[in-house]
Amino acid sequence: MMLEPSVDELLEKINSKYALVILSAKRARELQFTDDPMIEEVKSNKLVGTALEEIRAEKLETANHDYE
């Protein structure tokens, strides 16, 4: 089973796996309370998956999450 979006694809948007995990976890927590995704068509059934889809779509501010 392939994960969508792929980690390689997401690492093109955010340069660190650590930053990717932190940002997606924070956004998933927000979605838990707001249930208002920033993308039109959500493919994932999980909140973390939705957060990762938002990162791929460049809907989340990622500039402040550069942990090299």
N, CA, C and O atoms as a GROMACS GRO file, in nm:
protein
  272
    1MET      N    1   0.084  -0.119   0.000
    1MET     CA    2   0.000   0.000   0.000
    1MET      C    3   0.089   0.125   0.000
    1MET      O    4   0.178   0.138   0.084
    2MET      N    5   0.065   0.214  -0.092
    2MET     CA    6   0.141   0.339  -0.102
    2MET      C    7   0.071   0.449  -0.023
    2MET      O    8  -0.051   0.464  -0.030
    3LEU      N    9   0.149   0.524   0.051
    3LEU     CA   10   0.093   0.638   0.123
    3LEU      C   11   0.083   0.756   0.028
    3LEU      O   12   0.171   0.778  -0.055
    4GLU      N   13  -0.023   0.830   0.041
    4GLU     CA   14  -0.044   0.946  -0.043
    4GLU      C   15  -0.075   1.064   0.045
    4GLU      O   16  -0.170   1.053   0.124
    5PRO      N   17  -0.008   1.173   0.041
    5PRO     CA   18   0.109   1.202  -0.042
    5PRO      C   19   0.234   1.132   0.011
    5PRO      O   20   0.243   1.100   0.130
    6SER      N   21   0.331   1.110  -0.077
    6SER     CA   22   0.452   1.039  -0.038
    6SER      C   23   0.543   1.129   0.046
    6SER      O   24   0.539   1.251   0.036
    7VAL      N   25   0.624   1.066   0.128
    7VAL     CA   26   0.718   1.141   0.212
    7VAL      C   27   0.815   1.219   0.125
    7VAL      O   28   0.848   1.334   0.156
    8ASP      N   29   0.862   1.158   0.017
    8ASP     CA   30   0.956   1.228  -0.072
    8ASP      C   31   0.893   1.355  -0.129
    8ASP      O   32   0.958   1.459  -0.138
    9GLU      N   33   0.768   1.345  -0.167
    9GLU     CA   34   0.697   1.460  -0.222
    9GLU      C   35   0.682   1.570  -0.116
    9GLU      O   36   0.698   1.688  -0.146
   10LEU      N   37   0.651   1.530   0.006
   10LEU     CA   38   0.634   1.627   0.115
   10LEU      C   39   0.767   1.690   0.155
   10LEU      O   40   0.771   1.807   0.192
   11LEU      N   41   0.876   1.613   0.147
   11LEU     CA   42   1.007   1.668   0.183
   11LEU      C   43   1.057   1.771   0.082
   11LEU      O   44   1.152   1.843   0.110
   12GLU      N   45   0.993   1.778  -0.034
   12GLU     CA   46   1.023   1.886  -0.129
   12GLU      C   47   0.964   2.017  -0.080
   12GLU      O   48   1.014   2.124  -0.115
   13LYS      N   49   0.859   2.010   0.000
   13LYS     CA   50   0.791   2.129   0.054
   13LYS      C   51   0.853   2.173   0.186
   13LYS      O   52   0.870   2.292   0.211
   14ILE      N   53   0.887   2.074   0.270
   14ILE     CA   54   0.946   2.099   0.402
   14ILE      C   55   1.072   2.016   0.409
   14ILE      O   56   1.070   1.896   0.381
   15ASN      N   57   1.182   2.078   0.446
   15ASN     CA   58   1.313   2.014   0.431
   15ASN      C   59   1.351   1.916   0.541
   15ASN      O   60   1.464   1.868   0.543
   16SER      N   61   1.262   1.886   0.632
   16SER     CA   62   1.299   1.798   0.742
   16SER      C   63   1.180   1.711   0.783
   16SER      O   64   1.067   1.759   0.791
   17LYS      N   65   1.208   1.584   0.809
   17LYS     CA   66   1.102   1.494   0.854
   17LYS      C   67   1.047   1.539   0.989
   17LYS      O   68   0.928   1.529   1.015
   18TYR      N   69   1.136   1.590   1.073
   18TYR     CA   70   1.095   1.638   1.205
   18TYR      C   71   0.994   1.752   1.190
   18TYR      O   72   0.888   1.750   1.254
   19ALA      N   73   1.026   1.850   1.107
   19ALA     CA   74   0.936   1.963   1.086
   19ALA      C   75   0.803   1.917   1.026
   19ALA      O   76   0.697   1.969   1.060
   20LEU      N   77   0.810   1.820   0.938
   20LEU     CA   78   0.690   1.766   0.874
   20LEU      C   79   0.598   1.702   0.978
   20LEU      O   80   0.477   1.723   0.975
   21VAL      N   81   0.655   1.625   1.068
   21VAL     CA   82   0.576   1.560   1.174
   21VAL      C   83   0.513   1.663   1.266
   21VAL      O   84   0.395   1.654   1.299
   22ILE      N   85   0.592   1.761   1.309
   22ILE     CA   86   0.542   1.864   1.402
   22ILE      C   87   0.429   1.944   1.338
   22ILE      O   88   0.323   1.962   1.399
   23LEU      N   89   0.451   1.990   1.216
   23LEU     CA   90   0.351   2.072   1.148
   23LEU      C   91   0.223   1.994   1.122
   23LEU      O   92   0.113   2.045   1.145
   24SER      N   93   0.235   1.871   1.075
   24SER     CA   94   0.115   1.792   1.045
   24SER      C   95   0.039   1.755   1.173
   24SER      O   96  -0.084   1.753   1.172
   25ALA      N   97   0.110   1.727   1.281
   25ALA     CA   98   0.044   1.695   1.408
   25ALA      C   99  -0.032   1.816   1.463
   25ALA      O  100  -0.145   1.803   1.509
   26LYS      N  101   0.031   1.933   1.457
   26LYS     CA  102  -0.036   2.055   1.504
   26LYS      C  103  -0.161   2.084   1.421
   26LYS      O  104  -0.266   2.118   1.474
   27ARG      N  105  -0.147   2.069   1.290
   27ARG     CA  106  -0.261   2.097   1.202
   27ARG      C  107  -0.372   1.994   1.223
   27ARG      O  108  -0.490   2.029   1.219
   28ALA      N  109  -0.337   1.869   1.246
   28ALA     CA  110  -0.438   1.765   1.271
   28ALA      C  111  -0.516   1.797   1.398
   28ALA      O  112  -0.637   1.775   1.404
   29ARG      N  113  -0.447   1.848   1.500
   29ARG     CA  114  -0.515   1.888   1.623
   29ARG      C  115  -0.613   2.002   1.596
   29ARG      O  116  -0.724   2.002   1.648
   30GLU      N  117  -0.571   2.098   1.514
   30GLU     CA  118  -0.660   2.209   1.478
   30GLU      C  119  -0.784   2.155   1.405
   30GLU      O  120  -0.896   2.197   1.433
   31LEU      N  121  -0.762   2.064   1.312
   31LEU     CA  122  -0.873   2.008   1.235
   31LEU      C  123  -0.970   1.931   1.324
   31LEU      O  124  -1.089   1.922   1.294
   32GLN      N  125  -0.918   1.875   1.431
   32GLN     CA  126  -1.002   1.800   1.524
   32GLN      C  127  -1.111   1.891   1.582
   32GLN      O  128  -1.223   1.846   1.608
   33PHE      N  129  -1.078   2.018   1.602
   33PHE     CA  130  -1.172   2.112   1.663
   33PHE      C  131  -1.248   2.195   1.560
   33PHE      O  132  -1.363   2.231   1.583
   34THR      N  133  -1.185   2.226   1.447
   34THR     CA  134  -1.249   2.313   1.349
   34THR      C  135  -1.322   2.237   1.239
   34THR      O  136  -1.425   2.283   1.190
   35ASP      N  137  -1.270   2.120   1.200
   35ASP     CA  138  -1.326   2.042   1.089
   35ASP      C  139  -1.345   2.129   0.965
   35ASP      O  140  -1.449   2.122   0.899
   36ASP      N  141  -1.243   2.211   0.936
   36ASP     CA  142  -1.249   2.303   0.822
   36ASP      C  143  -1.121   2.294   0.741
   36ASP      O  144  -1.032   2.378   0.755
   37PRO      N  145  -1.110   2.190   0.656
   37PRO     CA  146  -0.986   2.175   0.578
   37PRO      C  147  -0.966   2.290   0.479
   37PRO      O  148  -1.062   2.352   0.433
   38MET      N  149  -0.840   2.318   0.447
   38MET     CA  150  -0.804   2.426   0.356
   38MET      C  151  -0.803   2.383   0.210
   38MET      O  152  -0.773   2.463   0.122
   39ILE      N  153  -0.836   2.257   0.185
   39ILE     CA  154  -0.838   2.208   0.047
   39ILE      C  155  -0.979   2.165   0.011
   39ILE      O  156  -1.059   2.129   0.098
   40GLU      N  157  -1.009   2.169  -0.117
   40GLU     CA  158  -1.143   2.137  -0.165
   40GLU      C  159  -1.178   1.989  -0.149
   40GLU      O  160  -1.277   1.954  -0.085
   41GLU      N  161  -1.096   1.903  -0.207
   41GLU     CA  162  -1.125   1.759  -0.207
   41GLU      C  163  -1.026   1.686  -0.117
   41GLU      O  164  -0.910   1.669  -0.153
   42VAL      N  165  -1.073   1.643  -0.004
   42VAL     CA  166  -0.990   1.568   0.090
   42VAL      C  167  -1.001   1.419   0.057
   42VAL      O  168  -1.111   1.365   0.050
   43LYS      N  169  -0.887   1.354   0.036
   43LYS     CA  170  -0.886   1.211   0.002
   43LYS      C  171  -0.872   1.123   0.126
   43LYS      O  172  -0.921   1.010   0.128
   44SER      N  173  -0.806   1.175   0.227
   44SER     CA  174  -0.776   1.096   0.346
   44SER      C  175  -0.894   1.092   0.444
   44SER      O  176  -0.969   1.188   0.456
   45ASN      N  177  -0.906   0.980   0.512
   45ASN     CA  178  -1.007   0.968   0.616
   45ASN      C  179  -0.954   1.012   0.752
   45ASN      O  180  -1.031   1.030   0.847
   46LYS      N  181  -0.824   1.030   0.761
   46LYS     CA  182  -0.759   1.066   0.888
   46LYS      C  183  -0.719   1.212   0.887
   46LYS      O  184  -0.689   1.269   0.782
   47LEU      N  185  -0.718   1.274   1.004
   47LEU     CA  186  -0.685   1.416   1.014
   47LEU      C  187  -0.539   1.444   0.979
   47LEU      O  188  -0.509   1.546   0.917
   48VAL      N  189  -0.449   1.355   1.018
   48VAL     CA  190  -0.308   1.374   0.983
   48VAL      C  191  -0.292   1.366   0.831
   48VAL      O  192  -0.215   1.443   0.773
   49GLY      N  193  -0.363   1.275   0.769
   49GLY     CA  194  -0.359   1.265   0.623
   49GLY      C  195  -0.409   1.392   0.557
   49GLY      O  196  -0.352   1.438   0.458
   50THR      N  197  -0.515   1.450   0.612
   50THR     CA  198  -0.567   1.577   0.559
   50THR      C  199  -0.463   1.686   0.575
   50THR      O  200  -0.442   1.766   0.484
   51ALA      N  201  -0.397   1.690   0.690
   51ALA     CA  202  -0.292   1.789   0.712
   51ALA      C  203  -0.178   1.773   0.611
   51ALA      O  204  -0.127   1.871   0.559
   52LEU      N  205  -0.140   1.649   0.584
   52LEU     CA  206  -0.034   1.623   0.486
   52LEU      C  207  -0.078   1.665   0.345
   52LEU      O  208   0.003   1.716   0.268
   53GLU      N  209  -0.204   1.644   0.313
   53GLU     CA  210  -0.256   1.689   0.184
   53GLU      C  211  -0.251   1.841   0.175
   53GLU      O  212  -0.221   1.896   0.069
   54GLU      N  213  -0.280   1.909   0.284
   54GLU     CA  214  -0.273   2.056   0.286
   54GLU      C  215  -0.129   2.103   0.267
   54GLU      O  216  -0.104   2.203   0.199
   55ILE      N  217  -0.034   2.033   0.327
   55ILE     CA  218   0.106   2.067   0.309
   55ILE      C  219   0.146   2.050   0.163
   55ILE      O  220   0.213   2.136   0.106
   56ARG      N  221   0.104   1.939   0.103
   56ARG     CA  222   0.136   1.915  -0.037
   56ARG      C  223   0.077   2.026  -0.126
   56ARG      O  224   0.141   2.068  -0.222
   57ALA      N  225  -0.043   2.071  -0.093
   57ALA     CA  226  -0.110   2.175  -0.171
   57ALA      C  227  -0.058   2.315  -0.138
   57ALA      O  228  -0.104   2.414  -0.194
   58GLU      N  229   0.039   2.322  -0.047
   58GLU     CA  230   0.100   2.448  -0.003
   58GLU      C  231  -0.002   2.545   0.055
   58GLU      O  232   0.005   2.666   0.033
   59LYS      N  233  -0.096   2.489   0.130
   59LYS     CA  234  -0.198   2.570   0.196
   59LYS      C  235  -0.156   2.610   0.338
   59LYS      O  236  -0.212   2.704   0.395
   60LEU      N  237  -0.058   2.540   0.394
   60LEU     CA  238  -0.009   2.574   0.527
   60LEU      C  239   0.117   2.657   0.516
   60LEU      O  240   0.197   2.636   0.425
   61GLU      N  241   0.134   2.749   0.606
   61GLU     CA  242   0.256   2.831   0.610
   61GLU      C  243   0.370   2.744   0.660
   61GLU      O  244   0.369   2.699   0.775
   62THR      N  245   0.468   2.720   0.575
   62THR     CA  246   0.577   2.630   0.613
   62THR      C  247   0.710   2.702   0.630
   62THR      O  248   0.808   2.641   0.672
   63ALA      N  249   0.716   2.829   0.599
   63ALA     CA  250   0.843   2.903   0.606
   63ALA      C  251   0.901   2.907   0.747
   63ALA      O  252   1.023   2.907   0.762
   64ASN      N  253   0.818   2.909   0.848
   64ASN     CA  254   0.866   2.916   0.986
   64ASN      C  255   0.902   2.780   1.042
   64ASN      O  256   0.933   2.769   1.161
   65HIS      N  257   0.897   2.678   0.959
   65HIS     CA  258   0.923   2.542   1.006
   65HIS      C  259   1.044   2.482   0.938
   65HIS      O  260   1.040   2.366   0.898
   66ASP      N  261   1.150   2.559   0.923
   66ASP     CA  262   1.275   2.511   0.862
   66ASP      C  263   1.369   2.463   0.972
   66ASP      O  264   1.442   2.542   1.031
   67TYR      N  265   1.367   2.333   0.999
   67TYR     CA  266   1.455   2.275   1.102
   67TYR      C  267   1.564   2.195   1.033
   67TYR      O  268   1.547   2.075   1.010
   68GLU      N  269   1.674   2.258   1.002
   68GLU     CA  270   1.784   2.184   0.937
   68GLU      C  271   1.885   2.141   1.039
   68GLU      O  272   1.985   2.078   1.005
   0.00000   0.00000   0.00000
